[in-house]
Amino acid sequence: MKTLQQTDPEVYASLHREMRRQSEGMELIPSENYVSPAVLEALGSIFTNKYSEGFPGRRYYGGQENTDAIETLAIERAKKLFHSDHANVQPLSGSPMNQAVYLALLSPGDSIMGMDLTHGGHLTHGAPVSHMGKLFNWVRYKTHPEEQGRIDFDELLALAKQHRPKIILCGYTSYPRDLDYTLFKRVADEVGAYTMADMAHVAGLIAAGVMRNPFDFGFDIMTTTTHKTLRGPRGGMILTRGKPGNPLKAVEVTRENLPTVIDRSVFPGLQGGPHMNNIAAIAVMLAEAATPEFKAYAKQVLINAKTLAAGLLAGGSKLVTGGTDNHMMVIDSMASFNLPGADLEKLLDKVAITTNKSVIPDDPRPPYSPSGVRLGTPAMTTRGVKEEGMKKIAGWILDAVSALDNEEKLKIIREEVRKFSLNYPVPGVN
Ligand code: DSN
C-alpha cells in the first residue's frame, strides 16, 4: 500500500495500526471473520468505478458487459450453494436486505412474527426502536433458556392463529442453538404465512452442509449477510423459491413471483446502484465456500465452539441455554462473575481478546450495558486455531476475570495472547 502511505499518511497510519490490532489480538465476535486475499483483491478493484442500476441484461447505464458477467456468476453460485431458485446479491448489507423482504410482502400495519431481541432476534426483526419495528405489527416469540433455548411451538401456533402474520421469520443474531425449520413451516402453513429465515450468522455453516438448510424444509425465503461465517465482503443476499421473471415489470405478489417481487423491492424499491466491487468479491467468496477446504473449516468452527464452551463451563461460567449447537455462545456475565457485559467486554479488550456485550433473555439491564457477552469461533478458526488453542483461550478469559483489578497480571495475559495470536496470521496481512 505504498501509494496510500505516500498520499494519505493519516489513513495509512490507522490502517497500519488496525493490521497490528487484528494480528496481535484474538477476534471472538461471532459475526466477524477474515476474508481471503482473493476476496480483498476483488473488493479493492476497479469494479468500484461502475454504476449498474438494474439487473444483468437489464441496466439503466451502458458499459455493462463485465458487471453483468460478475453479477450473473454471483447469482448462479449462490443458487447452487444454497439450493434456491433465485438469488438477489445486491443488498448493501443485512438491514436493507431484510427491509427489502418486509417491504415487498407487507403493507404498513400488517403482522409479522420474529424472535424477541433479548432472546436472540436481530434489530431488524422488529425491535421497537427500528423503523421496521414501527411500520409493522411485530409479534415476538421467545425461547426457554432453561430448556436449551427451546422454542415453544404450541405457543408460536397460538400467537400465529391470533395475529395471522403474513411472514413467520426465524433466525437470530445471538442464539447459540439450531432451529427446527419443520415446526416453523408447519405453523406458517396453518396460517398461510410466508416462511423467511435470516441465516446471516450461520449461512457459511449451511453452505458447508454442517447445519440444516431452511430450503430443505420448504422455506420460501432465506436472507443472509455475506461477511460472517461465509467469509465474504460486507453485503447481503436474498434467496428465494419461485420462478424468476423480468424484474423491470411489476407483478402480483404470489409465491411463484417471489424472485421478481424481491428483486423489484431491492431495486428500484429500496436501493439505487449496487456496489459492483462488492458483488465481485461476493462471487469470489461463493466459489471459496463451495470447496472441500471450506467444509473442513465449517466443521472445525463447530468443534471449536463446543470446546470453548466446555472450557468456560468447566471454569464456572454460566452460558445462556447451557451451551452451544452452532458457532457462538453467550456468557451470562452477571450470573457468572457479577460483571455487566460491558465491563467484561472492556476487561477482555485489555488482554486483546475482542468480544461484544450482548443482552440475555428478558435482560433486566439496558442494551448498552447488558448482562452478557457474545463469543464465537469463526474468525479464530479461519486463522487455524483448533481444540488445544480453544482451551487456552477459555483459560485466558477466565484468568482475565480473576485478575480483574490486577493491571500487572492483565499485562502478562495480554502478552501471552499476543504471542499466541502472532502464530496464527490474519489472511491478507503480511
Ligand atoms: N450486527 C450483526 C451481529 O453482530 O450479529 C448482525 O447483523
Boltz pocket constraint, residues with backbone or C-beta under 6 A from the ligand:
constraints:
  - pocket:
      binder: B
      contacts: [[A, 31], [A, 94], [A, 122], [A, 173], [A, 174], [A, 200], [A, 225]]
      max_distance: 6.0
